[in-house]
Amino acid sequence: MTKRIGDLILYTVPELEELLQVKARTIRDYLKSGKLQGRKFGKEWHVTEQQLKAFFEAGEDPQDKE
């Protein structure tokens, strides 16, 4: 379930996998390489709505690694 903290919306890797129809491995690779910005809390990555928008505005294609 997407987390909301005030105006901040946070997505986890499994949520992004379902929303974008991209493998979790691809999303984690993008996060580790810095192509997609996010933060890791404990064992779980979180991506804000703004970070996700910035990723798409930069012109990256999430399907290019599959």
Phi, psi and chi 1 to 4 in degrees:
 res  aa     phi    psi   chi1   chi2   chi3   chi4
   1 MET       -  130.8  176.7  176.2 -154.0      -
   2 THR   -59.6  135.2  -55.8      -      -      -
   3 LYS   -95.6  140.7  -64.0  175.1 -178.7  113.2
   4 ARG  -125.1  126.1 -176.8  179.9  -75.7  -91.0
   5 ILE  -123.2  100.1  -57.5  170.8      -      -
   6 GLY    61.9 -123.1      -      -      -      -
   7 ASP   -88.6   -3.5  -67.2  -25.0      -      -
   8 LEU   -87.7  126.1 -172.0   64.2      -      -
   9 ILE  -109.5  126.5  -61.7  172.1      -      -
  10 LEU  -115.3  134.7  -61.9  173.1      -      -
  11 TYR  -114.5  142.5  -62.9   96.6      -      -
  12 THR   -96.3  169.7   61.5      -      -      -
  13 VAL   -58.9  -46.8  170.4      -      -      -
  14 PRO   -60.7  -35.4  -25.0   34.4      -      -
  15 GLU   -66.9  -43.1  -69.2  168.0  -23.2      -
  16 LEU   -65.3  -37.4  -67.9  173.1      -      -
  17 GLU   -58.3  -44.9  179.1 -180.0   28.9      -
  18 GLU   -71.0  -45.0 -176.3  176.9  -32.6      -
  19 LEU   -64.7  -42.8  -74.2  169.2      -      -
  20 LEU   -96.5   -9.9  -57.3  174.4      -      -
  21 GLN    57.7   46.7  -63.0  -64.0  -63.3      -
  22 VAL  -127.1  142.7  177.0      -      -      -
  23 LYS   -62.3  144.7  -67.1  179.4 -177.4  176.4
  24 ALA   -58.2  -37.9      -      -      -      -
  25 ARG   -58.9  -42.2  165.9   70.2   28.5 -123.7
  26 THR   -63.3  -44.1  -59.9      -      -      -
  27 ILE   -63.2  -45.5  -64.3  167.2      -      -
  28 ARG   -63.6  -37.9  -76.8 -167.9  -65.6  -86.0
  29 ASP   -62.1  -43.6  -73.3  -14.0      -      -
  30 TYR   -62.6  -40.3  -85.6   39.6      -      -
  31 LEU   -65.7  -45.8  -74.6  160.7      -      -
  32 LYS   -65.3  -34.8  -71.2  175.9 -175.2  175.7
  33 SER   -83.2  -13.2   72.0      -      -      -
  34 GLY    91.0   -1.2      -      -      -      -
  35 LYS   -62.9  -36.1  -71.9 -177.3 -179.8 -178.6
  36 LEU  -117.6  124.7  173.9   61.1      -      -
  37 GLN   -81.3  144.7  -63.1  -64.2  -53.4      -
  38 GLY  -173.2  178.5      -      -      -      -
  39 ARG  -129.1  143.7  -65.4  -86.7 -170.2 -118.0
  40 LYS  -104.6  121.3 -167.6  169.2 -175.2 -179.7
  41 PHE  -113.9  114.2  -64.0  105.4      -      -
  42 GLY    66.2 -121.8      -      -      -      -
  43 LYS  -101.1    2.2  -65.0 -178.8  180.0 -178.4
  44 GLU  -119.2  132.1 -165.6  167.0   49.5      -
  45 TRP   -80.7  145.6  -76.7   96.3      -      -
  46 HIS  -131.2  136.1  -68.1   84.3      -      -
  47 VAL  -124.0  129.7  177.0      -      -      -
  48 THR   -79.5  162.0   66.7      -      -      -
  49 GLU   -59.7  -39.2 -174.6  175.2   34.0      -
  50 GLN   -64.6  -40.4  -67.7   81.6    9.9      -
  51 GLN   -66.1  -37.2  -70.1  167.5  -35.7      -
  52 LEU   -66.9  -42.2 -171.5   57.9      -      -
  53 LYS   -62.3  -43.3  -75.1  179.8 -176.3  179.0
  54 ALA   -61.3  -38.4      -      -      -      -
  55 PHE   -59.9  -47.3  173.1   77.9      -      -
  56 PHE   -72.8  -33.8  -77.9  104.6      -      -
  57 GLU   -67.2  -25.2  -70.8  171.0   -3.3      -
  58 ALA   -76.4  -10.9      -      -      -      -
  59 GLY    89.6   11.5      -      -      -      -
  60 GLU   -71.3  144.8  -70.1  -71.8  -11.8      -
  61 ASP  -108.5  111.8 -179.6    2.7      -      -
  62 PRO   -64.5  -12.2   17.8  -24.8      -      -
  63 GLN   -88.8   -8.3  -61.7  -67.7  -25.7      -
  64 ASP   -70.2  -11.9   72.5   -2.6      -      -
  65 LYS  -103.6   -2.4  -77.5 -153.4  164.6 -169.6
  66 GLU   -87.3      -  -70.6 -167.1   79.4      -
